[in-house]
């Protein structure tokens, strides 16, 4: 099942940055760790708002990790969106994966209801005035109240930077019982990229 969301063309420089970071696939070992931290439950609808080639989607659907969930996978690059459709075809996954082609930060998700959990690894770049912290805030706003969680890979800067914006982000996620866990230095292939996992609980009903 596929839903098309409009997406404006970007300049050549921005596209080059985007291409670099969209190719930062989440390693399967990290993807499985995120899914375990999300503590997904039977029948939940899980949002992956920057799906790339689908490693996180695959981990969410792994029956050894997750009991019977469905995934809303958002991807802004048409080539990657098509790769997701081919990797998770309807005839094999029985409608368990819905691919939304568009920019999550601009379009959000055209979905009538909220989601139960979020598992994500957003790009670590700032564009059009928004970045990974905005990505998390927008995704968190889509969580149903209850036992769900948001789990996201983020740069270590969310813990270390002392400017007002990072300070407010830390205060915000702590208000929602959020905390971070350091990932190993070699968790991603890019040298020198230090990363953490942010875990947040959904609001109470």
N, CA and C atoms as an extended XYZ file, in Angstrom:
615
Properties=species:S:1:pos:R:3:atomname:S:1:resname:S:1:resid:I:1 pbc="F F F"
N         0.858       -1.195        0.000 N   UNK     1
C         0.000        0.000        0.000 CA  UNK     1
C         0.884        1.232        0.000 C   UNK     1
N         0.608        2.198       -0.906 N   UNK     2
C         1.475        3.368       -1.041 CA  UNK     2
C         0.641        4.626       -1.120 C   UNK     2
N         1.024        5.660       -0.399 N   UNK     3
C         0.374        6.961       -0.460 CA  UNK     3
C         1.385        7.982       -0.913 C   UNK     3
N         1.047        8.813       -1.893 N   UNK     4
C         1.946        9.819       -2.440 CA  UNK     4
C         1.750       11.135       -1.719 C   UNK     4
N         2.837       11.716       -1.223 N   UNK     5
C         2.819       13.042       -0.623 CA  UNK     5
C         3.673       13.945       -1.491 C   UNK     5
N         3.189       15.145       -1.803 N   UNK     6
C         3.957       16.050       -2.643 CA  UNK     6
C         5.263       16.429       -1.970 C   UNK     6
N         6.326       16.664       -2.825 N   UNK     7
C         7.648       16.970       -2.295 CA  UNK     7
C         8.322       17.966       -3.230 C   UNK     7
N         8.689       19.145       -2.735 N   UNK     8
C         9.308       20.166       -3.555 CA  UNK     8
C        10.750       19.792       -3.871 C   UNK     8
N        11.201       20.196       -5.067 N   UNK     9
C        12.585       19.945       -5.462 CA  UNK     9
C        13.522       20.812       -4.651 C   UNK     9
N        14.687       20.303       -4.358 N   UNK    10
C        15.700       21.022       -3.600 CA  UNK    10
C        16.848       21.393       -4.509 C   UNK    10
N        17.657       22.364       -4.066 N   UNK    11
C        18.835       22.791       -4.804 CA  UNK    11
C        19.894       21.718       -4.824 C   UNK    11
N        20.857       21.877       -5.713 N   UNK    12
C        21.889       20.864       -5.891 CA  UNK    12
C        22.719       20.666       -4.631 C   UNK    12
N        23.060       21.755       -3.940 N   UNK    13
C        23.897       21.642       -2.741 CA  UNK    13
C        23.162       20.888       -1.644 C   UNK    13
N        21.892       21.248       -1.431 N   UNK    14
C        21.106       20.576       -0.402 CA  UNK    14
C        20.911       19.109       -0.748 C   UNK    14
N        20.713       18.806       -2.032 N   UNK    15
C        20.526       17.420       -2.445 CA  UNK    15
C        21.763       16.591       -2.162 C   UNK    15
N        22.937       17.207       -2.342 N   UNK    16
C        24.181       16.480       -2.087 CA  UNK    16
C        24.311       16.125       -0.612 C   UNK    16
N        23.960       17.088        0.270 N   UNK    17
C        24.012       16.817        1.713 CA  UNK    17
C        23.011       15.738        2.078 C   UNK    17
N        21.850       15.864        1.534 N   UNK    18
C        20.778       14.917        1.798 CA  UNK    18
C        21.183       13.504        1.384 C   UNK    18
N        21.794       13.413        0.178 N   UNK    19
C        22.193       12.109       -0.338 CA  UNK    19
C        23.195       11.455        0.597 C   UNK    19
N        24.161       12.241        1.098 N   UNK    20
C        25.165       11.697        2.000 CA  UNK    20
C        24.515       11.108        3.239 C   UNK    20
N        23.583       11.848        3.848 N   UNK    21
C        23.020       11.392        5.112 CA  UNK    21
C        21.915       10.380        4.935 C   UNK    21
N        21.213       10.419        3.802 N   UNK    22
C        20.195        9.398        3.569 CA  UNK    22
C        20.835        8.039        3.321 C   UNK    22
N        22.116        8.024        2.922 N   UNK    23
C        22.816        6.752        2.727 CA  UNK    23
C        23.387        6.222        4.034 C   UNK    23
N        23.176        6.950        5.128 N   UNK    24
C        23.635        6.493        6.437 CA  UNK    24
C        22.616        5.485        6.962 C   UNK    24
N        22.624        4.316        6.344 N   UNK    25
C        21.672        3.282        6.761 CA  UNK    25
C        21.918        2.886        8.208 C   UNK    25
N        20.851        2.642        8.922 N   UNK    26
C        20.967        2.155       10.295 CA  UNK    26
C        21.431        0.705       10.256 C   UNK    26
N        22.585        0.386       10.835 N   UNK    27
C        23.036       -1.012       10.844 CA  UNK    27
C        22.001       -1.905       11.531 C   UNK    27
N        21.878       -3.145       11.082 N   UNK    28
C        20.849       -4.018       11.628 CA  UNK    28
C        21.033       -4.250       13.120 C   UNK    28
N        22.272       -4.284       13.599 N   UNK    29
C        22.498       -4.475       15.035 CA  UNK    29
C        21.901       -3.321       15.836 C   UNK    29
N        22.080       -2.083       15.318 N   UNK    30
C        21.513       -0.909       15.975 CA  UNK    30
C        19.989       -0.926       15.841 C   UNK    30
N        19.498       -1.290       14.660 N   UNK    31
C        18.051       -1.341       14.432 CA  UNK    31
C        17.374       -2.298       15.415 C   UNK    31
N        17.965       -3.460       15.625 N   UNK    32
C        17.382       -4.427       16.559 CA  UNK    32
C        17.414       -3.903       17.991 C   UNK    32
N        18.484       -3.164       18.341 N   UNK    33
C        18.566       -2.586       19.685 CA  UNK    33
C        17.452       -1.568       19.894 C   UNK    33
N        17.189       -0.735       18.864 N   UNK    34
C        16.124        0.254       18.963 CA  UNK    34
C        14.769       -0.409       19.155 C   UNK    34
N        14.526       -1.474       18.401 N   UNK    35
C        13.244       -2.161       18.489 CA  UNK    35
C        13.054       -2.759       19.883 C   UNK    35
N        14.099       -3.335       20.443 N   UNK    36
C        13.991       -3.888       21.795 CA  UNK    36
C        13.688       -2.795       22.813 C   UNK    36
N        14.340       -1.631       22.659 N   UNK    37
C        14.090       -0.528       23.583 CA  UNK    37
C        12.674        0.018       23.435 C   UNK    37
N        12.101       -0.104       22.232 N   UNK    38
C        10.733        0.387       22.004 CA  UNK    38
C         9.689       -0.479       22.703 C   UNK    38
N        10.033       -1.722       23.018 N   UNK    39
C         9.119       -2.618       23.731 CA  UNK    39
C         7.757       -2.682       23.037 C   UNK    39
N         7.791       -2.952       21.737 N   UNK    40
C         6.575       -2.954       20.935 CA  UNK    40
C         5.621       -4.056       21.386 C   UNK    40
N         4.321       -3.763       21.249 N   UNK    41
C         3.284       -4.678       21.710 CA  UNK    41
C         2.425       -5.155       20.543 C   UNK    41
N         1.727       -6.246       20.775 N   UNK    42
C         0.869       -6.852       19.755 CA  UNK    42
C        -0.123       -5.830       19.200 C   UNK    42
N        -0.194       -5.761       17.865 N   UNK    43
C        -1.192       -4.940       17.204 CA  UNK    43
C        -0.864       -3.461       17.097 C   UNK    43
N         0.310       -3.042       17.555 N   UNK    44
C         0.636       -1.618       17.501 CA  UNK    44
C         0.906       -1.149       16.065 C   UNK    44
N         0.618        0.126       15.818 N   UNK    45
C         1.011        0.799       14.582 CA  UNK    45
C         2.262        1.607       14.895 C   UNK    45
N         3.342        1.337       14.164 N   UNK    46
C         4.648        1.931       14.445 CA  UNK    46
C         5.044        2.861       13.304 C   UNK    46
N         5.465        4.057       13.645 N   UNK    47
C         5.911        5.042       12.657 CA  UNK    47
C         7.423        4.998       12.519 C   UNK    47
N         7.905        4.953       11.272 N   UNK    48
C         9.323        5.163       10.953 CA  UNK    48
C         9.364        6.342        9.981 C   UNK    48
N         9.648        7.555       10.456 N   UNK    49
C         9.457        8.752        9.637 CA  UNK    49
C        10.611        9.119        8.698 C   UNK    49
N        11.689        8.335        8.687 N   UNK    50
C        12.788        8.569        7.745 CA  UNK    50
C        13.351        7.213        7.366 C   UNK    50
N        12.582        6.473        6.585 N   UNK    51
C        12.773        5.029        6.462 CA  UNK    51
C        13.974        4.609        5.629 C   UNK    51
N        14.473        5.466        4.724 N   UNK    52
C        15.633        5.092        3.920 CA  UNK    52
C        15.401        3.803        3.163 C   UNK    52
N        16.337        2.861        3.290 N   UNK    53
C        16.206        1.571        2.607 CA  UNK    53
C        15.459        0.533        3.437 C   UNK    53
N        15.105        0.872        4.678 N   UNK    54
C        14.179        0.018        5.398 CA  UNK    54
C        14.761       -0.914        6.444 C   UNK    54
N        15.988       -0.668        6.923 N   UNK    55
C        16.531       -1.559        7.948 CA  UNK    55
C        15.723       -1.518        9.242 C   UNK    55
N        15.284       -0.321        9.646 N   UNK    56
C        14.464       -0.233       10.847 CA  UNK    56
C        13.107       -0.904       10.634 C   UNK    56
N        12.545       -0.733        9.454 N   UNK    57
C        11.268       -1.392        9.150 CA  UNK    57
C        11.422       -2.900        9.252 C   UNK    57
N        12.518       -3.432        8.706 N   UNK    58
C        12.762       -4.871        8.766 CA  UNK    58
C        12.884       -5.350       10.209 C   UNK    58
N        13.566       -4.574       11.046 N   UNK    59
C        13.718       -4.956       12.449 CA  UNK    59
C        12.381       -4.917       13.175 C   UNK    59
N        11.552       -3.927       12.860 N   UNK    60
C        10.231       -3.825       13.491 CA  UNK    60
C         9.368       -5.034       13.136 C   UNK    60
N         9.493       -5.498       11.895 N   UNK    61
C         8.658       -6.602       11.425 CA  UNK    61
C         9.226       -7.974       11.764 C   UNK    61
N        10.437       -8.032       12.293 N   UNK    62
C        11.055       -9.309       12.625 CA  UNK    62
C        10.217      -10.015       13.691 C   UNK    62
N         9.637      -11.168       13.387 N   UNK    63
C         8.749      -11.837       14.355 CA  UNK    63
C         9.461      -12.266       15.631 C   UNK    63
N        10.797      -12.380       15.584 N   UNK    64
C        11.516      -12.751       16.801 CA  UNK    64
C        11.644      -11.575       17.764 C   UNK    64
N        11.404      -10.354       17.250 N   UNK    65
C        11.519       -9.158       18.082 CA  UNK    65
C        10.170       -8.533       18.389 C   UNK    65
N         9.245       -8.631       17.452 N   UNK    66
C         8.008       -7.858       17.542 CA  UNK    66
C         6.795       -8.732       17.281 C   UNK    66
N         5.799       -8.703       18.137 N   UNK    67
C         4.585       -9.492       17.926 CA  UNK    67
C         3.548       -8.755       17.076 C   UNK    67
N         3.459       -9.081       15.784 N   UNK    68
C         2.320       -8.658       14.961 CA  UNK    68
C         2.072       -7.148       14.997 C   UNK    68
N         2.998       -6.372       14.423 N   UNK    69
C         2.815       -4.931       14.311 CA  UNK    69
C         2.694       -4.542       12.841 C   UNK    69
N         2.252       -3.298       12.602 N   UNK    70
C         2.264       -2.736       11.253 CA  UNK    70
C         3.059       -1.445       11.276 C   UNK    70
N         3.580       -1.041       10.105 N   UNK    71
C         4.525        0.073       10.034 CA  UNK    71
C         4.048        1.117        9.034 C   UNK    71
N         4.126        2.397        9.449 N   UNK    72
C         3.987        3.522        8.530 CA  UNK    72
C         5.398        4.018        8.240 C   UNK    72
N         5.862        3.818        7.025 N   UNK    73
C         7.237        4.159        6.642 CA  UNK    73
C         7.223        5.381        5.735 C   UNK    73
N         7.848        6.475        6.192 N   UNK    74
C         7.891        7.715        5.418 CA  UNK    74
C         9.280        7.865        4.815 C   UNK    74
N         9.348        8.177        3.532 N   UNK    75
C        10.627        8.362        2.859 CA  UNK    75
C        10.507        9.456        1.797 C   UNK    75
N        11.400       10.439        1.850 N   UNK    76
C        11.302       11.598        0.962 CA  UNK    76
C        11.949       11.394       -0.402 C   UNK    76
N        12.926       10.488       -0.517 N   UNK    77
C        13.597       10.268       -1.799 CA  UNK    77
C        12.848        9.212       -2.602 C   UNK    77
N        12.393        9.535       -3.820 N   UNK    78
C        11.605        8.586       -4.608 CA  UNK    78
C        12.295        7.248       -4.824 C   UNK    78
N        13.625        7.269       -5.050 N   UNK    79
C        14.346        6.017       -5.268 CA  UNK    79
C        14.304        5.107       -4.063 C   UNK    79
N        14.463        5.683       -2.882 N   UNK    80
C        14.403        4.886       -1.662 CA  UNK    80
C        12.975        4.430       -1.374 C   UNK    80
N        11.999        5.284       -1.665 N   UNK    81
C        10.608        4.889       -1.467 CA  UNK    81
C        10.267        3.675       -2.331 C   UNK    81
N        10.746        3.684       -3.567 N   UNK    82
C        10.509        2.540       -4.445 CA  UNK    82
C        11.229        1.306       -3.929 C   UNK    82
N        12.434        1.493       -3.383 N   UNK    83
C        13.163        0.364       -2.804 CA  UNK    83
C        12.392       -0.242       -1.626 C   UNK    83
N        11.735        0.624       -0.852 N   UNK    84
C        10.914        0.131        0.256 CA  UNK    84
C         9.742       -0.704       -0.259 C   UNK    84
N         9.101       -0.240       -1.324 N   UNK    85
C         7.975       -0.990       -1.887 CA  UNK    85
C         8.427       -2.364       -2.366 C   UNK    85
N         9.608       -2.414       -2.944 N   UNK    86
C        10.113       -3.686       -3.452 CA  UNK    86
C        10.556       -4.598       -2.317 C   UNK    86
N        11.106       -4.022       -1.261 N   UNK    87
C        11.579       -4.829       -0.133 CA  UNK    87
C        10.424       -5.377        0.695 C   UNK    87
N         9.317       -4.604        0.764 N   UNK    88
C         8.167       -5.011        1.578 CA  UNK    88
C         6.901       -5.031        0.720 C   UNK    88
N         6.832       -5.933       -0.252 N   UNK    89
C         5.679       -5.952       -1.168 CA  UNK    89
C         4.406       -6.405       -0.462 C   UNK    89
N         3.279       -5.890       -0.957 N   UNK    90
C         1.982       -6.215       -0.353 CA  UNK    90
C         1.704       -7.712       -0.362 C   UNK    90
N         2.105       -8.388       -1.439 N   UNK    91
C         1.757       -9.807       -1.547 CA  UNK    91
C         2.500      -10.666       -0.532 C   UNK    91
N         3.569      -10.121        0.065 N   UNK    92
C         4.299      -10.876        1.080 CA  UNK    92
C         3.981      -10.397        2.494 C   UNK    92
N         3.801       -9.075        2.645 N   UNK    93
C         3.631       -8.514        3.988 CA  UNK    93
C         2.180       -8.159        4.317 C   UNK    93
N         1.253       -8.518        3.403 N   UNK    94
C        -0.186       -8.466        3.687 CA  UNK    94
C        -0.631       -7.130        4.291 C   UNK    94
N        -0.187       -6.025        3.698 N   UNK    95
C        -0.610       -4.712        4.157 CA  UNK    95
C         0.027       -4.270        5.459 C   UNK    95
N         1.078       -4.951        5.907 N   UNK    96
C         1.723       -4.590        7.166 CA  UNK    96
C         2.591       -3.345        7.049 C   UNK    96
N         2.973       -2.968        5.816 N   UNK    97
C         3.820       -1.793        5.600 CA  UNK    97
C         3.110       -0.824        4.667 C   UNK    97
N         2.950        0.427        5.129 N   UNK    98
C         2.413        1.491        4.291 CA  UNK    98
C         3.526        2.495        4.032 C   UNK    98
N         3.851        2.742        2.772 N   UNK    99
C         4.923        3.658        2.403 CA  UNK    99
C         4.328        5.006        2.021 C   UNK    99
N         4.769        6.060        2.730 N   UNK   100
C         4.390        7.435        2.396 CA  UNK   100
C         5.593        8.112        1.759 C   UNK   100
N         5.450        8.535        0.527 N   UNK   101
C         6.549        9.188       -0.183 CA  UNK   101
C         6.426       10.705       -0.023 C   UNK   101
N         7.321       11.313        0.736 N   UNK   102
C         7.293       12.744        0.970 CA  UNK   102
C         8.195       13.119        2.123 C   UNK   102
N         8.296       14.412        2.375 N   UNK   103
C         9.173       14.938        3.419 CA  UNK   103
C         8.400       15.037        4.721 C   UNK   103
N         8.742       14.215        5.693 N   UNK   104
C         8.030       14.180        6.959 CA  UNK   104
C         8.044       15.529        7.664 C   UNK   104
N         9.152       16.259        7.587 N   UNK   105
C         9.260       17.547        8.259 CA  UNK   105
C         8.358       18.602        7.633 C   UNK   105
N         8.018       18.406        6.371 N   UNK   106
C         7.173       19.377        5.661 CA  UNK   106
C         5.718       18.918        5.633 C   UNK   106
N         5.522       17.651        5.289 N   UNK   107
C         4.178       17.137        5.046 CA  UNK   107
C         3.581       16.392        6.240 C   UNK   107
N         4.452       15.892        7.121 N   UNK   108
C         3.949       15.021        8.173 CA  UNK   108
C         3.457       13.716        7.578 C   UNK   108
N         2.436       13.129        8.154 N   UNK   109
C         1.848       11.891        7.638 CA  UNK   109
C         0.355       12.103        7.492 C   UNK   109
N        -0.167       11.862        6.309 N   UNK   110
C        -1.592       12.023        6.046 CA  UNK   110
C        -2.332       10.799        6.572 C   UNK   110
N        -2.469       10.761        7.881 N   UNK   111
C        -3.050        9.591        8.538 CA  UNK   111
C        -4.142       10.057        9.481 C   UNK   111
N        -5.293        9.402        9.419 N   UNK   112
C        -6.421        9.837       10.216 CA  UNK   112
C        -6.245        9.645       11.706 C   UNK   112
N        -5.448        8.654       12.102 N   UNK   113
C        -5.276        8.380       13.522 CA  UNK   113
C        -3.815        8.516       13.913 C   UNK   113
N        -3.567        8.556       15.212 N   UNK   114
C        -2.211        8.626       15.708 CA  UNK   114
C        -1.564        7.235       15.669 C   UNK   114
N        -0.265        7.198       16.017 N   UNK   115
C         0.452        5.929       16.024 CA  UNK   115
C         0.736        5.519       17.464 C   UNK   115
N         1.085        4.255       17.654 N   UNK   116
C         1.294        3.736       19.001 CA  UNK   116
C         2.748        3.849       19.458 C   UNK   116
N         3.685        3.752       18.533 N   UNK   117
C         5.107        3.861       18.851 CA  UNK   117
C         5.842        4.459       17.660 C   UNK   117
N         7.037        4.986       17.925 N   UNK   118
C         7.891        5.548       16.878 CA  UNK   118
C         9.287        4.956       17.043 C   UNK   118
N         9.844        4.448       15.951 N   UNK   119
C        11.231        3.986       15.919 CA  UNK   119
C        11.887        4.697       14.747 C   UNK   119
N        12.972        5.459       15.006 N   UNK   120
C        13.467        6.364       13.972 CA  UNK   120
C        14.970        6.605       14.072 C   UNK   120
N        15.523        7.026       12.941 N   UNK   121
C        16.932        7.422       12.873 CA  UNK   121
C        17.027        8.558       11.860 C   UNK   121
N        16.693        9.787       12.278 N   UNK   122
C        16.586       10.902       11.331 CA  UNK   122
C        17.945       11.390       10.839 C   UNK   122
N        17.975       12.093        9.705 N   UNK   123
C        19.225       12.704        9.228 CA  UNK   123
C        19.751       13.717       10.248 C   UNK   123
N        21.064       13.813       10.352 N   UNK   124
C        21.689       14.739       11.309 CA  UNK   124
C        22.066       16.057       10.629 C   UNK   124
N        21.201       16.592        9.820 N   UNK   125
C        21.478       17.848        9.123 CA  UNK   125
C        20.327       18.819        9.369 C   UNK   125
N        20.630       20.101        9.241 N   UNK   126
C        19.616       21.140        9.387 CA  UNK   126
C        19.292       21.691        8.012 C   UNK   126
N        18.022       21.674        7.666 N   UNK   127
C        17.605       22.196        6.376 CA  UNK   127
C        16.229       22.824        6.510 C   UNK   127
N        16.042       23.904        5.784 N   UNK   128
C        14.780       24.643        5.850 CA  UNK   128
C        14.401       25.002        7.284 C   UNK   128
N        15.447       25.261        8.112 N   UNK   129
C        15.215       25.691        9.480 CA  UNK   129
C        14.862       24.580       10.452 C   UNK   129
N        14.937       23.315       10.015 N   UNK   130
C        14.569       22.201       10.889 CA  UNK   130
C        15.669       21.141       10.867 C   UNK   130
N        15.750       20.369       11.960 N   UNK   131
C        16.771       19.328       12.055 CA  UNK   131
C        16.238       18.118       12.808 C   UNK   131
N        17.159       17.272       13.282 N   UNK   132
C        16.772       16.024       13.946 CA  UNK   132
C        15.943       16.262       15.215 C   UNK   132
N        16.198       17.359       15.909 N   UNK   133
C        15.403       17.638       17.111 CA  UNK   133
C        13.956       17.964       16.748 C   UNK   133
N        13.756       18.713       15.664 N   UNK   134
C        12.394       18.972       15.178 CA  UNK   134
C        11.736       17.673       14.726 C   UNK   134
N        12.533       16.825       14.079 N   UNK   135
C        12.038       15.531       13.625 CA  UNK   135
C        11.433       14.754       14.793 C   UNK   135
N        12.155       14.736       15.910 N   UNK   136
C        11.692       14.014       17.094 CA  UNK   136
C        10.428       14.650       17.668 C   UNK   136
N        10.416       15.968       17.764 N   UNK   137
C         9.240       16.652       18.328 CA  UNK   137
C         7.985       16.391       17.498 C   UNK   137
N         8.118       16.455       16.179 N   UNK   138
C         6.971       16.235       15.303 CA  UNK   138
C         6.483       14.795       15.421 C   UNK   138
N         7.423       13.846       15.452 N   UNK   139
C         7.040       12.438       15.574 CA  UNK   139
C         6.383       12.157       16.915 C   UNK   139
N         6.911       12.742       17.982 N   UNK   140
C         6.351       12.505       19.312 CA  UNK   140
C         4.907       12.999       19.402 C   UNK   140
N         4.616       14.087       18.700 N   UNK   141
C         3.258       14.645       18.725 CA  UNK   141
C         2.235       13.702       18.100 C   UNK   141
N         2.696       12.701       17.350 N   UNK   142
C         1.790       11.751       16.706 CA  UNK   142
C         1.532       10.509       17.555 C   UNK   142
N         2.150       10.436       18.740 N   UNK   143
C         1.985        9.261       19.596 CA  UNK   143
C         0.632        9.266       20.305 C   UNK   143
N        -0.038        8.149       20.225 N   UNK   144
C        -1.229        7.955       21.052 CA  UNK   144
C        -0.843        7.952       22.526 C   UNK   144
N        -1.657        8.519       23.397 N   UNK   145
C        -1.414        8.353       24.834 CA  UNK   145
C        -1.484        6.868       25.207 C   UNK   145
N        -0.641        6.481       26.132 N   UNK   146
C        -0.648        5.078       26.542 CA  UNK   146
C         0.735        4.563       26.855 C   UNK   146
N         0.987        3.316       26.489 N   UNK   147
C         2.231        2.641       26.852 CA  UNK   147
C         3.294        2.700       25.772 C   UNK   147
N         3.021        3.381       24.669 N   UNK   148
C         3.981        3.435       23.574 CA  UNK   148
C         5.221        4.246       23.900 C   UNK   148
N         6.214        4.105       23.041 N   UNK   149
C         7.465        4.828       23.214 CA  UNK   149
C         7.942        5.410       21.894 C   UNK   149
N         8.747        6.447       21.999 N   UNK   150
C         9.530        6.940       20.871 CA  UNK   150
C        10.977        6.577       21.143 C   UNK   150
N        11.624        5.952       20.158 N   UNK   151
C        13.032        5.580       20.265 CA  UNK   151
C        13.743        6.098       19.023 C   UNK   151
N        14.807        6.865       19.220 N   UNK   152
C        15.468        7.507       18.082 CA  UNK   152
C        16.977        7.546       18.252 C   UNK   152
N        17.691        7.254       17.159 N   UNK   153
C        19.123        7.535       17.105 CA  UNK   153
C        19.304        9.039       16.910 C   UNK   153
N        20.214        9.646       17.672 N   UNK   154
C        20.509       11.072       17.562 CA  UNK   154
C        22.006       11.294       17.734 C   UNK   154
N        22.517       12.428       17.255 N   UNK   155
C        23.929       12.725       17.510 CA  UNK   155
C        24.164       13.022       18.985 C   UNK   155
N        25.347       12.731       19.452 N   UNK   156
C        25.707       12.960       20.853 CA  UNK   156
C        25.571       14.420       21.253 C   UNK   156
N        25.529       15.308       20.279 N   UNK   157
C        25.401       16.746       20.564 CA  UNK   157
C        24.144       17.066       21.357 C   UNK   157
N        23.108       16.213       21.286 N   UNK   158
C        21.894       16.501       22.061 CA  UNK   158
C        22.174       16.439       23.559 C   UNK   158
N        23.212       15.713       23.941 N   UNK   159
C        23.619       15.656       25.345 CA  UNK   159
C        24.638       16.727       25.708 C   UNK   159
N        25.454       17.135       24.731 N   UNK   160
C        26.638       17.935       25.043 CA  UNK   160
C        26.500       19.427       24.773 C   UNK   160
N        25.768       19.800       23.741 N   UNK   161
C        25.708       21.219       23.359 CA  UNK   161
C        24.981       22.029       24.439 C   UNK   161
N        25.513       23.207       24.705 N   UNK   162
C        25.003       24.017       25.808 CA  UNK   162
C        24.180       25.217       25.348 C   UNK   162
N        23.926       25.344       24.052 N   UNK   163
C        23.127       26.473       23.584 CA  UNK   163
C        21.681       26.308       24.033 C   UNK   163
N        20.929       27.380       23.899 N   UNK   164
C        19.557       27.400       24.398 CA  UNK   164
C        18.682       26.332       23.750 C   UNK   164
N        18.838       26.141       22.451 N   UNK   165
C        17.982       25.196       21.734 CA  UNK   165
C        18.193       23.764       22.227 C   UNK   165
N        19.442       23.358       22.393 N   UNK   166
C        19.711       22.014       22.895 CA  UNK   166
C        19.270       21.865       24.353 C   UNK   166
N        19.475       22.913       25.139 N   UNK   167
C        19.047       22.872       26.539 CA  UNK   167
C        17.534       22.688       26.623 C   UNK   167
N        16.775       23.419       25.813 N   UNK   168
C        15.318       23.296       25.826 CA  UNK   168
C        14.876       21.911       25.354 C   UNK   168
N        15.607       21.346       24.389 N   UNK   169
C        15.281       20.004       23.911 CA  UNK   169
C        15.477       18.979       25.029 C   UNK   169
N        16.586       19.091       25.754 N   UNK   170
C        16.830       18.162       26.860 CA  UNK   170
C        15.764       18.300       27.940 C   UNK   170
N        15.404       19.528       28.282 N   UNK   171
C        14.370       19.738       29.292 CA  UNK   171
C        13.039       19.150       28.829 C   UNK   171
N        12.758       19.300       27.549 N   UNK   172
C        11.497       18.792       26.998 CA  UNK   172
C        11.437       17.274       27.090 C   UNK   172
N        12.497       16.579       26.641 N   UNK   173
C        12.375       15.122       26.650 CA  UNK   173
C        12.438       14.549       28.073 C   UNK   173
N        13.100       15.237       28.987 N   UNK   174
C        13.115       14.771       30.371 CA  UNK   174
C        11.731       14.917       31.016 C   UNK   174
N        10.979       15.937       30.590 N   UNK   175
C         9.614       16.105       31.094 CA  UNK   175
C         8.716       14.933       30.697 C   UNK   175
N         9.118       14.242       29.629 N   UNK   176
C         8.350       13.095       29.133 CA  UNK   176
C         9.058       11.780       29.462 C   UNK   176
N         9.761       11.767       30.598 N   UNK   177
C        10.464       10.572       31.073 CA  UNK   177
C        11.480       10.079       30.058 C   UNK   177
N        12.083       11.011       29.311 N   UNK   178
C        13.059       10.651       28.299 CA  UNK   178
C        14.463       10.549       28.866 C   UNK   178
N        15.271        9.720       28.228 N   UNK   179
C        16.675        9.564       28.610 CA  UNK   179
C        17.460        9.100       27.392 C   UNK   179
N        18.776        9.242       27.450 N   UNK   180
C        19.620        8.823       26.337 CA  UNK   180
C        20.575        7.719       26.768 C   UNK   180
N        20.948        6.887       25.790 N   UNK   181
C        21.903        5.800       25.984 CA  UNK   181
C        22.989        5.952       24.925 C   UNK   181
N        24.236        5.941       25.324 N   UNK   182
C        25.339        6.049       24.375 CA  UNK   182
C        25.439        4.792       23.522 C   UNK   182
N        25.621        4.986       22.211 N   UNK   183
C        25.935        3.883       21.314 CA  UNK   183
C        27.453        3.764       21.180 C   UNK   183
N        27.963        2.602       20.822 N   UNK   184
C        29.413        2.468       20.614 CA  UNK   184
C        29.912        3.417       19.532 C   UNK   184
N        31.166        3.814       19.627 N   UNK   185
C        31.727        4.766       18.667 CA  UNK   185
C        31.679        4.246       17.236 C   UNK   185
N        31.740        2.945       17.075 N   UNK   186
C        31.725        2.358       15.730 CA  UNK   186
C        30.341        1.863       15.322 C   UNK   186
N        29.286        2.378       15.977 N   UNK   187
C        27.926        1.921       15.659 CA  UNK   187
C        27.556        2.230       14.213 C   UNK   187
N        28.023        3.373       13.705 N   UNK   188
C        27.801        3.749       12.310 CA  UNK   188
C        29.140        3.782       11.583 C   UNK   188
N        29.081        3.701       10.269 N   UNK   189
C        30.323        3.594        9.498 CA  UNK   189
C        31.084        4.906        9.423 C   UNK   189
N        30.391        6.055        9.576 N   UNK   190
C        31.066        7.332        9.463 CA  UNK   190
C        32.028        7.521       10.637 C   UNK   190
N        33.316        7.752       10.376 N   UNK   191
C        34.264        7.954       11.471 CA  UNK   191
C        33.982        9.258       12.209 C   UNK   191
N        34.115        9.219       13.530 N   UNK   192
C        33.975       10.440       14.321 CA  UNK   192
C        32.551       10.827       14.655 C   UNK   192
N        31.567       10.041       14.210 N   UNK   193
C        30.168       10.355       14.496 CA  UNK   193
C        29.761        9.659       15.789 C   UNK   193
N        29.578       10.429       16.845 N   UNK   194
C        29.150        9.873       18.129 CA  UNK   194
C        27.628        9.956       18.205 C   UNK   194
N        27.016        8.878       18.629 N   UNK   195
C        25.558        8.798       18.600 CA  UNK   195
C        25.005        8.278       19.920 C   UNK   195
N        23.738        8.607       20.147 N   UNK   196
C        23.009        8.117       21.318 CA  UNK   196
C        21.647        7.619       20.860 C   UNK   196
N        20.986        6.889       21.735 N   UNK   197
C        19.583        6.518       21.527 CA  UNK   197
C        18.748        7.278       22.546 C   UNK   197
N        17.756        8.005       22.055 N   UNK   198
C        16.790        8.687       22.918 CA  UNK   198
C        15.569        7.793       23.090 C   UNK   198
N        15.156        7.598       24.329 N   UNK   199
C        13.954        6.827       24.627 CA  UNK   199
C        12.979        7.724       25.370 C   UNK   199
N        11.751        7.820       24.873 N   UNK   200
C        10.712        8.636       25.498 CA  UNK   200
C         9.423        7.827       25.613 C   UNK   200
N         8.680        8.066       26.667 N   UNK   201
C         7.393        7.416       26.844 CA  UNK   201
C         6.266        8.313       26.312 C   UNK   201
N         5.227        7.675       25.787 N   UNK   202
C         4.056        8.422       25.350 CA  UNK   202
C         3.371        9.049       26.563 C   UNK   202
N         2.571       10.075       26.305 N   UNK   203
C         1.833       10.705       27.386 CA  UNK   203
C         0.794        9.763       27.984 C   UNK   203
N         0.397       10.049       29.191 N   UNK   204
C        -0.590        9.220       29.866 CA  UNK   204
C        -1.984        9.503       29.301 C   UNK   204
N        -2.852        8.469       29.238 N   UNK   205
C        -4.220        8.662       28.720 CA  UNK   205
C        -5.001        9.660       29.562 C   UNK   205
